[in-house]
Amino acid sequence: MRLGIEKGLAAAGLGSALAAALGGCMSTGSAPEPPPAAASSRPSITPDMLVGKWGLASYRKDADKARTAAAAREQCGKPYVIGKGPSGGVMMYQPDQSKAQELVVKASDGKTFIGPADDPAGGQLDRQVVSFEGGVMVTQWVDPDVVTRYGTMVFVRCSG
């Protein structure tokens, strides 16, 4: 019986060596590309980072971004409130809607989006987070028609 096990192990070892040798023959000489970093599929922000009061304004020309951030800051007297959603998302308004709905933060191809949970990241109902730094968040709607109507949104965190 011991001889049968040794023959089986030898055959398995030979098979592995043969597979490795054949695999080496088919190689192009360069190392295989590593899989994309997991971080690229993670959102750059969390829902908790969005909850709070924000001044909100929008612009259509990049040259107006700084002026728009100042205008958004002035809106803190009547802030846009982002609340925590019942399922861990955030409560925000979608285009042409008068009632806030729960949205989630999601990612695709290294980009962060905010939108309905049942839509894939980057879907027509999403807004892309263009930047988020220093208490200022800039978002761009994915749907070009919505961009035409609403522009690029600038959220400035309100103090207090």
mmCIF file of the C-alpha atoms, coordinates in Angstrom:
data_MODEL
# 
_entry.id   MODEL 
# 
loop_
_atom_site.group_PDB 
_atom_site.id 
_atom_site.type_symbol 
_atom_site.label_atom_id 
_atom_site.label_alt_id 
_atom_site.label_comp_id 
_atom_site.label_asym_id 
_atom_site.label_entity_id 
_atom_site.label_seq_id 
_atom_site.pdbx_PDB_ins_code 
_atom_site.Cartn_x 
_atom_site.Cartn_y 
_atom_site.Cartn_z 
_atom_site.occupancy 
_atom_site.B_iso_or_equiv 
_atom_site.pdbx_formal_charge 
_atom_site.auth_seq_id 
_atom_site.auth_comp_id 
_atom_site.auth_asym_id 
_atom_site.auth_atom_id 
_atom_site.pdbx_PDB_model_num 
ATOM 1   C CA . MET A 1 1   ? 0.000   0.000  0.000   1.00 0.00 ? 1   MET A CA 1 
ATOM 2   C CA . ARG A 1 2   ? 2.851   2.378  0.846   1.00 0.00 ? 2   ARG A CA 1 
ATOM 3   C CA . LEU A 1 3   ? 4.284   1.925  -2.646  1.00 0.00 ? 3   LEU A CA 1 
ATOM 4   C CA . GLY A 1 4   ? 0.957   3.019  -4.196  1.00 0.00 ? 4   GLY A CA 1 
ATOM 5   C CA . ILE A 1 5   ? 0.929   6.239  -2.146  1.00 0.00 ? 5   ILE A CA 1 
ATOM 6   C CA . GLU A 1 6   ? 4.522   7.023  -3.095  1.00 0.00 ? 6   GLU A CA 1 
ATOM 7   C CA . LYS A 1 7   ? 3.733   6.450  -6.797  1.00 0.00 ? 7   LYS A CA 1 
ATOM 8   C CA . GLY A 1 8   ? 0.683   8.740  -6.488  1.00 0.00 ? 8   GLY A CA 1 
ATOM 9   C CA . LEU A 1 9   ? 2.734   11.472 -4.823  1.00 0.00 ? 9   LEU A CA 1 
ATOM 10  C CA . ALA A 1 10  ? 5.463   11.131 -7.432  1.00 0.00 ? 10  ALA A CA 1 
ATOM 11  C CA . ALA A 1 11  ? 2.903   11.355 -10.242 1.00 0.00 ? 11  ALA A CA 1 
ATOM 12  C CA . ALA A 1 12  ? 1.302   14.416 -8.639  1.00 0.00 ? 12  ALA A CA 1 
ATOM 13  C CA . GLY A 1 13  ? 4.710   16.057 -8.256  1.00 0.00 ? 13  GLY A CA 1 
ATOM 14  C CA . LEU A 1 14  ? 5.585   15.271 -11.876 1.00 0.00 ? 14  LEU A CA 1 
ATOM 15  C CA . GLY A 1 15  ? 2.237   16.693 -13.028 1.00 0.00 ? 15  GLY A CA 1 
ATOM 16  C CA . SER A 1 16  ? 2.837   19.904 -11.086 1.00 0.00 ? 16  SER A CA 1 
ATOM 17  C CA . ALA A 1 17  ? 6.347   20.252 -12.472 1.00 0.00 ? 17  ALA A CA 1 
ATOM 18  C CA . LEU A 1 18  ? 5.090   19.625 -16.026 1.00 0.00 ? 18  LEU A CA 1 
ATOM 19  C CA . ALA A 1 19  ? 2.327   22.217 -15.627 1.00 0.00 ? 19  ALA A CA 1 
ATOM 20  C CA . ALA A 1 20  ? 4.816   24.760 -14.306 1.00 0.00 ? 20  ALA A CA 1 
ATOM 21  C CA . ALA A 1 21  ? 7.214   24.071 -17.166 1.00 0.00 ? 21  ALA A CA 1 
ATOM 22  C CA . LEU A 1 22  ? 4.503   24.377 -19.786 1.00 0.00 ? 22  LEU A CA 1 
ATOM 23  C CA . GLY A 1 23  ? 3.205   27.543 -18.162 1.00 0.00 ? 23  GLY A CA 1 
ATOM 24  C CA . GLY A 1 24  ? 6.710   28.991 -18.352 1.00 0.00 ? 24  GLY A CA 1 
ATOM 25  C CA . CYS A 1 25  ? 6.916   28.190 -22.066 1.00 0.00 ? 25  CYS A CA 1 
ATOM 26  C CA . MET A 1 26  ? 3.766   30.180 -22.730 1.00 0.00 ? 26  MET A CA 1 
ATOM 27  C CA . SER A 1 27  ? 4.956   33.186 -20.723 1.00 0.00 ? 27  SER A CA 1 
ATOM 28  C CA . THR A 1 28  ? 5.723   36.449 -22.504 1.00 0.00 ? 28  THR A CA 1 
ATOM 29  C CA . GLY A 1 29  ? 8.623   37.060 -20.163 1.00 0.00 ? 29  GLY A CA 1 
ATOM 30  C CA . SER A 1 30  ? 6.968   39.813 -18.167 1.00 0.00 ? 30  SER A CA 1 
ATOM 31  C CA . ALA A 1 31  ? 5.430   39.352 -14.777 1.00 0.00 ? 31  ALA A CA 1 
ATOM 32  C CA . PRO A 1 32  ? 1.636   39.165 -14.683 1.00 0.00 ? 32  PRO A CA 1 
ATOM 33  C CA . GLU A 1 33  ? -0.088  42.423 -13.905 1.00 0.00 ? 33  GLU A CA 1 
ATOM 34  C CA . PRO A 1 34  ? -1.289  42.655 -10.308 1.00 0.00 ? 34  PRO A CA 1 
ATOM 35  C CA . PRO A 1 35  ? -5.022  43.047 -9.794  1.00 0.00 ? 35  PRO A CA 1 
ATOM 36  C CA . PRO A 1 36  ? -6.224  46.642 -9.363  1.00 0.00 ? 36  PRO A CA 1 
ATOM 37  C CA . ALA A 1 37  ? -5.870  47.995 -5.861  1.00 0.00 ? 37  ALA A CA 1 
ATOM 38  C CA . ALA A 1 38  ? -8.914  47.438 -3.700  1.00 0.00 ? 38  ALA A CA 1 
ATOM 39  C CA . ALA A 1 39  ? -8.884  51.125 -2.776  1.00 0.00 ? 39  ALA A CA 1 
ATOM 40  C CA . SER A 1 40  ? -9.954  52.057 -6.301  1.00 0.00 ? 40  SER A CA 1 
ATOM 41  C CA . SER A 1 41  ? -13.312 50.387 -5.722  1.00 0.00 ? 41  SER A CA 1 
ATOM 42  C CA . ARG A 1 42  ? -13.878 52.061 -2.358  1.00 0.00 ? 42  ARG A CA 1 
ATOM 43  C CA . PRO A 1 43  ? -15.593 55.434 -2.061  1.00 0.00 ? 43  PRO A CA 1 
ATOM 44  C CA . SER A 1 44  ? -13.322 58.316 -1.070  1.00 0.00 ? 44  SER A CA 1 
ATOM 45  C CA . ILE A 1 45  ? -15.879 59.466 1.535   1.00 0.00 ? 45  ILE A CA 1 
ATOM 46  C CA . THR A 1 46  ? -18.272 57.858 4.009   1.00 0.00 ? 46  THR A CA 1 
ATOM 47  C CA . PRO A 1 47  ? -21.909 58.716 4.703   1.00 0.00 ? 47  PRO A CA 1 
ATOM 48  C CA . ASP A 1 48  ? -20.914 60.044 8.148   1.00 0.00 ? 48  ASP A CA 1 
ATOM 49  C CA . MET A 1 49  ? -18.694 62.635 6.453   1.00 0.00 ? 49  MET A CA 1 
ATOM 50  C CA . LEU A 1 50  ? -21.770 64.015 4.660   1.00 0.00 ? 50  LEU A CA 1 
ATOM 51  C CA . VAL A 1 51  ? -24.196 64.274 7.573   1.00 0.00 ? 51  VAL A CA 1 
ATOM 52  C CA . GLY A 1 52  ? -24.670 67.852 8.721   1.00 0.00 ? 52  GLY A CA 1 
ATOM 53  C CA . LYS A 1 53  ? -25.542 71.341 7.530   1.00 0.00 ? 53  LYS A CA 1 
ATOM 54  C CA . TRP A 1 54  ? -24.182 72.672 4.247   1.00 0.00 ? 54  TRP A CA 1 
ATOM 55  C CA . GLY A 1 55  ? -24.314 75.913 2.315   1.00 0.00 ? 55  GLY A CA 1 
ATOM 56  C CA . LEU A 1 56  ? -25.182 75.076 -1.296  1.00 0.00 ? 56  LEU A CA 1 
ATOM 57  C CA . ALA A 1 57  ? -24.674 76.876 -4.605  1.00 0.00 ? 57  ALA A CA 1 
ATOM 58  C CA . SER A 1 58  ? -23.918 75.862 -8.187  1.00 0.00 ? 58  SER A CA 1 
ATOM 59  C CA . TYR A 1 59  ? -21.904 77.016 -11.172 1.00 0.00 ? 59  TYR A CA 1 
ATOM 60  C CA . ARG A 1 60  ? -21.667 76.239 -14.874 1.00 0.00 ? 60  ARG A CA 1 
ATOM 61  C CA . LYS A 1 61  ? -18.184 77.597 -15.702 1.00 0.00 ? 61  LYS A CA 1 
ATOM 62  C CA . ASP A 1 62  ? -15.058 76.393 -13.872 1.00 0.00 ? 62  ASP A CA 1 
ATOM 63  C CA . ALA A 1 63  ? -13.913 80.009 -13.562 1.00 0.00 ? 63  ALA A CA 1 
ATOM 64  C CA . ASP A 1 64  ? -16.886 80.585 -11.210 1.00 0.00 ? 64  ASP A CA 1 
ATOM 65  C CA . LYS A 1 65  ? -15.958 77.834 -8.725  1.00 0.00 ? 65  LYS A CA 1 
ATOM 66  C CA . ALA A 1 66  ? -14.302 80.089 -6.093  1.00 0.00 ? 66  ALA A CA 1 
ATOM 67  C CA . ARG A 1 67  ? -17.070 82.691 -6.274  1.00 0.00 ? 67  ARG A CA 1 
ATOM 68  C CA . THR A 1 68  ? -19.654 79.921 -5.975  1.00 0.00 ? 68  THR A CA 1 
ATOM 69  C CA . ALA A 1 69  ? -17.965 78.466 -2.877  1.00 0.00 ? 69  ALA A CA 1 
ATOM 70  C CA . ALA A 1 70  ? -18.208 81.917 -1.251  1.00 0.00 ? 70  ALA A CA 1 
ATOM 71  C CA . ALA A 1 71  ? -21.887 82.136 -2.249  1.00 0.00 ? 71  ALA A CA 1 
ATOM 72  C CA . ALA A 1 72  ? -22.504 78.662 -0.805  1.00 0.00 ? 72  ALA A CA 1 
ATOM 73  C CA . ARG A 1 73  ? -20.911 79.724 2.503   1.00 0.00 ? 73  ARG A CA 1 
ATOM 74  C CA . GLU A 1 74  ? -23.397 82.602 2.657   1.00 0.00 ? 74  GLU A CA 1 
ATOM 75  C CA . GLN A 1 75  ? -26.257 80.083 2.407   1.00 0.00 ? 75  GLN A CA 1 
ATOM 76  C CA . CYS A 1 76  ? -25.478 78.627 5.844   1.00 0.00 ? 76  CYS A CA 1 
ATOM 77  C CA . GLY A 1 77  ? -28.254 80.848 7.241   1.00 0.00 ? 77  GLY A CA 1 
ATOM 78  C CA . LYS A 1 78  ? -30.658 78.522 5.387   1.00 0.00 ? 78  LYS A CA 1 
ATOM 79  C CA . PRO A 1 79  ? -28.584 75.341 5.186   1.00 0.00 ? 79  PRO A CA 1 
ATOM 80  C CA . TYR A 1 80  ? -29.073 72.267 3.061   1.00 0.00 ? 80  TYR A CA 1 
ATOM 81  C CA . VAL A 1 81  ? -29.313 69.521 5.679   1.00 0.00 ? 81  VAL A CA 1 
ATOM 82  C CA . ILE A 1 82  ? -27.962 66.059 4.931   1.00 0.00 ? 82  ILE A CA 1 
ATOM 83  C CA . GLY A 1 83  ? -29.326 63.608 7.471   1.00 0.00 ? 83  GLY A CA 1 
ATOM 84  C CA . LYS A 1 84  ? -28.451 60.033 8.245   1.00 0.00 ? 84  LYS A CA 1 
ATOM 85  C CA . GLY A 1 85  ? -30.668 57.550 6.413   1.00 0.00 ? 85  GLY A CA 1 
ATOM 86  C CA . PRO A 1 86  ? -32.492 54.681 8.147   1.00 0.00 ? 86  PRO A CA 1 
ATOM 87  C CA . SER A 1 87  ? -30.363 52.062 6.345   1.00 0.00 ? 87  SER A CA 1 
ATOM 88  C CA . GLY A 1 88  ? -26.963 53.707 6.793   1.00 0.00 ? 88  GLY A CA 1 
ATOM 89  C CA . GLY A 1 89  ? -27.068 56.008 3.775   1.00 0.00 ? 89  GLY A CA 1 
ATOM 90  C CA . VAL A 1 90  ? -27.779 59.743 3.695   1.00 0.00 ? 90  VAL A CA 1 
ATOM 91  C CA . MET A 1 91  ? -30.968 61.682 3.157   1.00 0.00 ? 91  MET A CA 1 
ATOM 92  C CA . MET A 1 92  ? -30.608 64.035 0.176   1.00 0.00 ? 92  MET A CA 1 
ATOM 93  C CA . TYR A 1 93  ? -32.740 65.482 -2.581  1.00 0.00 ? 93  TYR A CA 1 
ATOM 94  C CA . GLN A 1 94  ? -32.645 64.140 -6.115  1.00 0.00 ? 94  GLN A CA 1 
ATOM 95  C CA . PRO A 1 95  ? -33.268 66.405 -9.134  1.00 0.00 ? 95  PRO A CA 1 
ATOM 96  C CA . ASP A 1 96  ? -36.829 67.713 -9.431  1.00 0.00 ? 96  ASP A CA 1 
ATOM 97  C CA . GLN A 1 97  ? -37.900 66.018 -6.179  1.00 0.00 ? 97  GLN A CA 1 
ATOM 98  C CA . SER A 1 98  ? -39.467 67.861 -3.255  1.00 0.00 ? 98  SER A CA 1 
ATOM 99  C CA . LYS A 1 99  ? -38.799 65.087 -0.741  1.00 0.00 ? 99  LYS A CA 1 
ATOM 100 C CA . ALA A 1 100 ? -35.410 63.803 0.400   1.00 0.00 ? 100 ALA A CA 1 
ATOM 101 C CA . GLN A 1 101 ? -34.685 60.125 -0.183  1.00 0.00 ? 101 GLN A CA 1 
ATOM 102 C CA . GLU A 1 102 ? -32.033 57.795 1.138   1.00 0.00 ? 102 GLU A CA 1 
ATOM 103 C CA . LEU A 1 103 ? -28.941 57.663 -1.059  1.00 0.00 ? 103 LEU A CA 1 
ATOM 104 C CA . VAL A 1 104 ? -25.746 55.676 -0.661  1.00 0.00 ? 104 VAL A CA 1 
ATOM 105 C CA . VAL A 1 105 ? -22.090 56.440 -1.236  1.00 0.00 ? 105 VAL A CA 1 
ATOM 106 C CA . LYS A 1 106 ? -20.618 54.061 -3.827  1.00 0.00 ? 106 LYS A CA 1 
ATOM 107 C CA . ALA A 1 107 ? -17.592 53.744 -6.080  1.00 0.00 ? 107 ALA A CA 1 
ATOM 108 C CA . SER A 1 108 ? -16.594 52.580 -9.546  1.00 0.00 ? 108 SER A CA 1 
ATOM 109 C CA . ASP A 1 109 ? -13.288 52.908 -11.414 1.00 0.00 ? 109 ASP A CA 1 
ATOM 110 C CA . GLY A 1 110 ? -11.763 55.008 -8.646  1.00 0.00 ? 110 GLY A CA 1 
ATOM 111 C CA . LYS A 1 111 ? -14.636 57.527 -8.686  1.00 0.00 ? 111 LYS A CA 1 
ATOM 112 C CA . THR A 1 112 ? -17.055 58.182 -5.822  1.00 0.00 ? 112 THR A CA 1 
ATOM 113 C CA . PHE A 1 113 ? -20.776 58.620 -6.406  1.00 0.00 ? 113 PHE A CA 1 
ATOM 114 C CA . ILE A 1 114 ? -23.852 59.420 -4.316  1.00 0.00 ? 114 ILE A CA 1 
ATOM 115 C CA . GLY A 1 115 ? -27.111 57.931 -5.540  1.00 0.00 ? 115 GLY A CA 1 
ATOM 116 C CA . PRO A 1 116 ? -29.875 55.366 -5.100  1.00 0.00 ? 116 PRO A CA 1 
ATOM 117 C CA . ALA A 1 117 ? -28.755 52.009 -3.697  1.00 0.00 ? 117 ALA A CA 1 
ATOM 118 C CA . ASP A 1 118 ? -30.498 50.048 -6.446  1.00 0.00 ? 118 ASP A CA 1 
ATOM 119 C CA . ASP A 1 119 ? -28.567 51.800 -9.265  1.00 0.00 ? 119 ASP A CA 1 
ATOM 120 C CA . PRO A 1 120 ? -25.022 50.823 -10.202 1.00 0.00 ? 120 PRO A CA 1 
ATOM 121 C CA . ALA A 1 121 ? -22.293 53.346 -9.337  1.00 0.00 ? 121 ALA A CA 1 
ATOM 122 C CA . GLY A 1 122 ? -22.180 56.001 -12.041 1.00 0.00 ? 122 GLY A CA 1 
ATOM 123 C CA . GLY A 1 123 ? -25.809 55.500 -13.053 1.00 0.00 ? 123 GLY A CA 1 
ATOM 124 C CA . GLN A 1 124 ? -27.941 58.309 -14.482 1.00 0.00 ? 124 GLN A CA 1 
ATOM 125 C CA . LEU A 1 125 ? -29.460 59.134 -11.077 1.00 0.00 ? 125 LEU A CA 1 
ATOM 126 C CA . ASP A 1 126 ? -26.063 59.576 -9.389  1.00 0.00 ? 126 ASP A CA 1 
ATOM 127 C CA . ARG A 1 127 ? -23.910 62.592 -8.712  1.00 0.00 ? 127 ARG A CA 1 
ATOM 128 C CA . GLN A 1 128 ? -20.143 62.159 -8.837  1.00 0.00 ? 128 GLN A CA 1 
ATOM 129 C CA . VAL A 1 129 ? -18.066 63.581 -6.011  1.00 0.00 ? 129 VAL A CA 1 
ATOM 130 C CA . VAL A 1 130 ? -15.528 65.626 -7.962  1.00 0.00 ? 130 VAL A CA 1 
ATOM 131 C CA . SER A 1 131 ? -13.683 66.803 -4.852  1.00 0.00 ? 131 SER A CA 1 
ATOM 132 C CA . PHE A 1 132 ? -14.052 66.751 -1.078  1.00 0.00 ? 132 PHE A CA 1 
ATOM 133 C CA . GLU A 1 133 ? -11.539 68.718 0.962   1.00 0.00 ? 133 GLU A CA 1 
ATOM 134 C CA . GLY A 1 134 ? -11.394 71.408 3.594   1.00 0.00 ? 134 GLY A CA 1 
ATOM 135 C CA . GLY A 1 135 ? -15.121 71.306 4.278   1.00 0.00 ? 135 GLY A CA 1 
ATOM 136 C CA . VAL A 1 136 ? -15.988 71.850 0.613   1.00 0.00 ? 136 VAL A CA 1 
ATOM 137 C CA . MET A 1 137 ? -17.569 69.163 -1.556  1.00 0.00 ? 137 MET A CA 1 
ATOM 138 C CA . VAL A 1 138 ? -18.064 69.587 -5.298  1.00 0.00 ? 138 VAL A CA 1 
ATOM 139 C CA . THR A 1 139 ? -20.455 67.223 -7.086  1.00 0.00 ? 139 THR A CA 1 
ATOM 140 C CA . GLN A 1 140 ? -21.392 66.801 -10.734 1.00 0.00 ? 140 GLN A CA 1 
ATOM 141 C CA . TRP A 1 141 ? -24.574 65.076 -11.869 1.00 0.00 ? 141 TRP A CA 1 
ATOM 142 C CA . VAL A 1 142 ? -24.023 62.084 -14.160 1.00 0.00 ? 142 VAL A CA 1 
ATOM 143 C CA . ASP A 1 143 ? -27.078 62.835 -16.320 1.00 0.00 ? 143 ASP A CA 1 
ATOM 144 C CA . PRO A 1 144 ? -26.104 65.599 -18.811 1.00 0.00 ? 144 PRO A CA 1 
ATOM 145 C CA . ASP A 1 145 ? -29.672 66.969 -18.822 1.00 0.00 ? 145 ASP A CA 1 
ATOM 146 C CA . VAL A 1 146 ? -29.532 67.448 -15.063 1.00 0.00 ? 146 VAL A CA 1 
ATOM 147 C CA . VAL A 1 147 ? -26.111 69.116 -15.360 1.00 0.00 ? 147 VAL A CA 1 
ATOM 148 C CA . THR A 1 148 ? -27.604 71.566 -17.854 1.00 0.00 ? 148 THR A CA 1 
ATOM 149 C CA . ARG A 1 149 ? -30.388 72.476 -15.438 1.00 0.00 ? 149 ARG A CA 1 
ATOM 150 C CA . TYR A 1 150 ? -28.570 72.357 -12.081 1.00 0.00 ? 150 TYR A CA 1 
ATOM 151 C CA . GLY A 1 151 ? -24.889 72.916 -12.916 1.00 0.00 ? 151 GLY A CA 1 
ATOM 152 C CA . THR A 1 152 ? -22.023 71.732 -10.737 1.00 0.00 ? 152 THR A CA 1 
ATOM 153 C CA . MET A 1 153 ? -22.980 71.730 -7.067  1.00 0.00 ? 153 MET A CA 1 
ATOM 154 C CA . VAL A 1 154 ? -20.734 73.194 -4.362  1.00 0.00 ? 154 VAL A CA 1 
ATOM 155 C CA . PHE A 1 155 ? -21.457 72.220 -0.755  1.00 0.00 ? 155 PHE A CA 1 
ATOM 156 C CA . VAL A 1 156 ? -19.669 74.155 2.016   1.00 0.00 ? 156 VAL A CA 1 
ATOM 157 C CA . ARG A 1 157 ? -19.911 72.762 5.553   1.00 0.00 ? 157 ARG A CA 1 
ATOM 158 C CA . CYS A 1 158 ? -21.562 75.221 7.900   1.00 0.00 ? 158 CYS A CA 1 
ATOM 159 C CA . SER A 1 159 ? -19.892 75.897 11.251  1.00 0.00 ? 159 SER A CA 1 
ATOM 160 C CA . GLY A 1 160 ? -21.692 75.260 14.498  1.00 0.00 ? 160 GLY A CA 1 
# 
